[in-house]
Amino acid sequence: MLPGGEPEKRDLGCTRHSLPMGSHLVPERCLRPTMSVPQLLLCLSLSMLCISSKPTEKKDRVHHDPQLSDKVHDDAQNFDYDHDAFLGADEAKTFDQLTPEESKERLGVIVGKIDTDKDGFVTEGELKAWIKKAQKKYVYDSVERQWQEFDMNQDGFISWDEYRNVTYGTYLDDPDPDDGFNYKQMMVRDERRFKMADKDGDLTATKEEFTAFLHPEEYEYMKDIVVQETMEDIDKNGDGFIDLEEYIGDMYSHDGDADEPEWVKTEREQFVEFRDKNRDGKMDKEETKDWILPSDYDHAEAEARHLVYESDQDKDGKLTREEIVEKYDLFVGSQATDFGEALVRHDEF
């Protein structure tokens, strides 16, 4: 979400500091050579607001959890899907260059990280949490790239003052900015989200809290703020609801054309039939939440259940380090599995 309640031009899953740089006009104040990276990224985000939606361009605010792998899940052929799910696709590739002994050794180290309560067992819940974390590596990498820029005093935390000063800087000193954006209003919205992410209320964010601030859609306790910000963006008449015309207007601009594309007509039907559950002609907070944060099939939970079932030799519902390493080829690859798959491909050819 962009700060400030301004209409955005991107998917819900993007963050304010990870927008792609497109061919658009950048506000003049964003061309200053002394600007810091966060300030430049803020301006690039804001400049996206200057682009008018094309009449046939559809904006998607719905956040779906991505698939665990783009490979087919067929253990009879190979365990590539399981490797991607367990490690993340990029990390899984690194194991293909290891000997079986090296793969087992590294897997054993990973088991220690998965066993968060250090009781010597890996439960289905711990596996699920690990898989979700592995799949969100891009989120954590994004935070790592920005951390040093905001942690000005290098104390291992980011205070609200540090974030505010780095992001907004001198913008707040200008009561009438040339680009027309209300930076103070944006800052107020950012502060509200920062305080929501800051669980202990000390106005200082740990790395996990800062991740929740930048990527609120990934955290259960932040979902209310995602819904609130979305409603503020779309609710143009300020009545606290999203009516049909506001819903359509957020994703489609008539731009003088009388005829709507078919997908717009379909969205109108979706609003009436499915979005507006109580048929009062508008979406409230809960209806909006059901729309943008749907309860999808939990792929991580299904994969965790599958890995436990396949590896649990004594059928006690949890895994020891030995049970996991014994089935190492299910969890990770190696030169042996990679070579075996190459032979299969050669035979098929």
C-alpha positions in Angstrom: 0.0 0.0 0.0 1.2 3.5 -0.7 1.2 5.8 2.2 -1.3 8.7 2.3 -4.5 7.1 1.1 -3.7 7.9 -2.6 -5.0 5.5 -5.2 -2.2 3.1 -6.2 -1.2 1.4 -9.5 -0.1 -2.0 -8.4 -0.9 -5.4 -6.9 -1.6 -5.6 -3.2 1.4 -7.9 -2.8 3.9 -5.1 -3.7 5.4 -2.8 -1.1 6.0 0.9 -1.2 9.7 0.4 -1.7 9.6 -2.4 -4.3 7.7 -0.8 -7.2 9.1 -1.4 -10.7 10.5 1.7 -12.4 8.3 2.4 -15.4 8.3 5.0 -18.1 6.4 7.7 -16.2 6.9 11.3 -15.1 8.8 11.8 -11.9 8.0 14.8 -9.7 10.6 17.5 -10.1 11.6 17.3 -6.4 12.5 13.6 -7.0 15.4 14.6 -9.4 17.6 16.0 -6.7 21.1 14.4 -6.8 21.4 14.4 -3.0 18.3 12.3 -2.4 18.6 9.1 -0.4 17.5 5.8 -1.7 14.3 5.6 0.4 13.3 9.1 -0.6 13.9 8.3 -4.3 11.8 5.1 -4.0 9.1 7.0 -2.2 9.0 9.5 -5.1 8.9 6.8 -7.7 6.0 5.2 -5.8 4.2 8.5 -5.7 4.9 9.2 -9.4 2.9 6.1 -10.3 -0.1 8.0 -9.2 0.3 10.4 -12.1 -0.5 7.7 -14.6 -4.1 7.3 -15.7 -5.5 3.8 -16.0 -6.0 2.5 -19.5 -9.7 1.7 -20.1 -9.0 -2.0 -20.4 -6.5 -2.2 -17.6 -7.6 -4.2 -14.6 -6.2 -3.5 -11.1 -6.0 -6.6 -8.9 -6.1 -5.9 -5.1 -6.6 -9.5 -4.1 -3.7 -11.1 -2.3 -3.3 -14.9 -3.0 -0.5 -17.1 -1.5 1.6 -18.2 -4.5 2.1 -21.8 -5.4 5.0 -23.6 -3.6 6.5 -24.6 -6.9 5.9 -24.4 -10.6 6.8 -28.0 -11.0 4.3 -30.9 -11.1 3.9 -32.6 -7.7 4.4 -36.2 -8.7 6.7 -38.2 -6.3 6.5 -41.2 -8.6 8.7 -39.2 -11.1 10.8 -37.0 -8.8 10.8 -34.9 -5.7 11.4 -31.6 -7.4 8.2 -30.1 -6.1 9.0 -31.1 -2.5 12.5 -29.6 -2.8 11.1 -26.3 -4.0 8.4 -26.3 -1.3 10.8 -27.1 1.5 13.7 -24.8 0.6 12.4 -22.3 -2.0 13.2 -22.7 -5.6 16.5 -20.8 -5.6 17.9 -22.5 -2.5 16.8 -25.9 -3.8 19.0 -25.5 -6.8 22.1 -25.1 -4.7 21.7 -28.6 -3.2 21.8 -30.2 -6.7 25.5 -29.5 -6.8 26.2 -31.2 -3.5 27.2 -34.8 -2.8 24.6 -36.9 -0.9 26.8 -36.7 2.2 27.0 -32.9 1.9 23.2 -32.6 1.4 22.5 -34.7 4.4 24.9 -32.6 6.5 23.2 -29.4 5.5 19.8 -30.9 5.9 20.7 -31.8 9.5 21.6 -28.2 10.2 18.3 -27.1 8.8 16.4 -29.5 11.0 17.8 -27.7 14.0 16.4 -24.5 12.7 13.0 -26.0 12.1 12.7 -27.4 15.6 12.0 -24.1 17.2 11.1 -25.4 20.7 14.3 -27.5 20.7 12.5 -30.7 21.9 14.3 -32.9 19.4 11.3 -33.3 17.2 9.9 -31.6 14.1 6.1 -31.3 14.2 3.8 -30.7 11.3 3.2 -27.2 12.6 6.9 -26.4 12.7 7.3 -27.8 9.2 4.4 -25.6 8.0 6.0 -22.5 9.5 9.4 -23.3 7.9 7.8 -23.8 4.5 6.0 -20.5 4.7 9.2 -18.8 5.7 11.1 -20.4 2.9 8.5 -19.3 0.4 8.6 -15.7 1.7 12.4 -15.4 1.2 11.9 -12.6 -1.3 10.1 -10.6 1.4 13.0 -11.1 3.9 15.6 -10.3 1.2 13.7 -7.0 0.5 13.8 -6.0 4.2 17.5 -6.9 4.4 18.3 -4.6 1.5 16.6 -1.7 3.2 17.5 -2.3 6.8 20.9 -0.5 6.8 19.4 2.5 5.1 16.9 3.0 7.9 18.8 1.8 11.0 20.7 5.1 11.2 22.4 4.5 14.6 23.2 0.8 13.8 21.6 -0.4 17.1 19.8 -3.3 15.4 16.4 -1.6 15.6 14.5 0.9 13.5 12.7 3.6 15.4 9.7 5.5 14.1 11.8 8.7 14.1 14.5 7.0 12.0 12.0 5.8 9.5 10.2 9.1 9.3 13.4 11.2 8.9 14.9 8.9 6.2 11.6 8.5 4.3 10.2 12.0 4.4 13.1 14.2 5.4 12.7 17.8 4.3 9.3 17.1 2.6 7.6 17.9 5.9 9.1 21.4 6.1 7.3 22.4 2.9 3.7 23.3 3.6 2.9 23.6 -0.1 4.9 21.1 -2.2 5.0 21.6 -5.9 3.9 18.0 -6.7 0.6 18.4 -4.8 1.1 15.4 -2.5 0.2 15.8 1.2 3.3 14.3 2.8 2.0 15.0 6.4 -1.1 13.0 5.7 1.0 10.2 4.2 3.2 10.2 7.3 0.2 10.0 9.6 -0.9 6.9 7.7 2.6 5.4 7.8 2.8 6.0 11.6 -0.5 4.3 12.2 0.8 1.2 10.3 4.1 1.3 12.1 2.4 1.4 15.5 0.3 -1.6 14.4 3.4 -3.6 13.4 5.2 -2.6 16.7 3.8 -5.3 19.0 5.3 -4.1 22.2 4.4 -0.4 21.6 7.9 1.1 22.1 7.9 2.8 18.7 11.0 0.8 17.8 10.8 -2.0 15.3 12.6 -5.3 15.4 13.5 -6.8 12.0 10.3 -9.0 12.2 8.1 -6.0 13.1 9.7 -3.9 10.3 8.9 -6.7 7.9 5.3 -6.6 9.1 5.3 -2.9 8.5 6.5 -3.1 4.9 4.6 -6.3 4.1 1.4 -6.2 6.2 -0.5 -8.6 4.0 1.9 -11.4 5.1 1.0 -11.2 8.8 -2.3 -12.2 10.4 -2.2 -9.4 13.0 -1.7 -6.8 10.3 -4.6 -7.8 8.1 -7.0 -5.3 9.6 -4.7 -2.4 8.6 -4.5 -3.8 5.1 -8.3 -3.8 4.9 -8.5 -0.3 6.5 -6.0 1.2 4.0 -7.7 -0.4 1.0 -11.1 0.9 2.1 -9.7 4.4 2.6 -8.2 4.2 -1.0 -11.5 3.2 -2.6 -14.2 4.8 -0.5 -14.3 8.2 -2.3 -17.4 9.5 -0.5 -16.0 8.7 2.9 -19.0 6.9 4.3 -17.0 3.9 5.5 -18.2 1.5 2.8 -17.3 0.6 -0.8 -20.3 0.8 -3.1 -20.5 -0.7 -6.6 -19.4 2.4 -8.5 -16.4 2.9 -6.1 -15.5 -0.7 -6.5 -15.6 -0.5 -10.3 -14.0 3.0 -10.4 -10.9 1.7 -8.5 -10.1 -0.8 -11.2 -11.4 0.8 -14.4 -11.5 4.3 -15.9 -14.1 5.0 -18.5 -11.8 7.6 -20.1 -14.7 8.8 -22.3 -15.6 5.4 -23.7 -19.3 4.5 -23.4 -18.9 0.8 -23.7 -17.3 -1.2 -20.9 -15.1 -4.2 -21.5 -16.6 -7.6 -20.7 -14.4 -8.0 -17.7 -15.9 -4.9 -16.1 -19.4 -6.2 -16.6 -18.3 -9.5 -15.0 -16.9 -7.5 -12.0 -20.2 -5.8 -11.6 -21.9 -9.2 -11.4 -19.2 -10.4 -9.0 -19.9 -7.5 -6.7 -23.6 -8.1 -6.7 -23.5 -11.9 -6.4 -20.5 -12.5 -4.2 -18.8 -9.4 -2.8 -21.8 -7.8 -1.3 -22.9 -10.7 0.8 -25.7 -9.1 2.7 -27.1 -7.4 -0.4 -27.2 -3.9 1.0 -25.4 -2.4 -2.1 -22.0 -1.9 -0.5 -19.1 -3.7 1.1 -18.3 -3.3 4.8 -15.0 -4.1 6.5 -15.6 -7.9 6.7 -16.9 -8.1 3.1 -13.8 -6.2 1.9 -11.5 -8.5 3.9 -13.1 -11.6 2.3 -12.5 -10.0 -1.1 -8.9 -8.9 -0.8 -7.6 -11.5 1.7 -9.5 -14.7 0.7 -9.1 -17.9 2.7 -7.2 -19.9 0.1 -6.2 -23.6 0.2 -3.2 -23.8 2.5 -0.5 -25.3 0.3 2.2 -25.1 3.1 0.0 -27.1 5.5 -0.7 -29.7 2.8 3.0 -30.1 2.0 3.9 -30.3 5.7 1.4 -33.1 6.2 2.7 -34.9 3.1 6.4 -34.7 4.3 5.5 -36.0 7.8 3.4 -38.8 6.4 6.2 -39.9 4.0 9.0 -39.7 6.6 7.5 -40.7 9.9 8.8 -44.2 10.3 7.4 -44.9 13.8 4.1 -43.1 13.0 4.1 -41.0 16.1 3.1 -37.9 14.2 6.4 -36.1 14.5 9.9 -36.4 12.9 13.3 -36.9 14.4 16.4 -35.6 12.8 17.3 -39.2 11.9 13.9 -39.8 10.2 14.3 -36.6 8.1 17.9 -37.3 7.1 17.0 -40.9 6.2 14.5 -39.5 3.7 16.9 -36.7 2.6 16.1 -37.1 -1.1 12.5 -36.2 -0.4 13.5 -32.9 1.3 16.5 -31.8 -0.7 18.4 -32.7 -3.9 22.0 -33.7 -4.5 24.3 -34.7 -7.3 22.9 -38.2 -7.0 19.2 -37.2 -7.5 20.2 -34.6 -10.2 22.2 -37.3 -12.0 19.3 -39.8 -11.7 16.8 -37.4 -13.2 19.3 -36.7 -16.0 19.4 -40.4 -16.8 15.6 -40.6 -16.8 15.4 -37.6 -19.2 18.1 -39.3 -21.4 16.1 -42.6 -21.5 12.9 -40.7 -22.4 14.7 -38.9 -25.2 
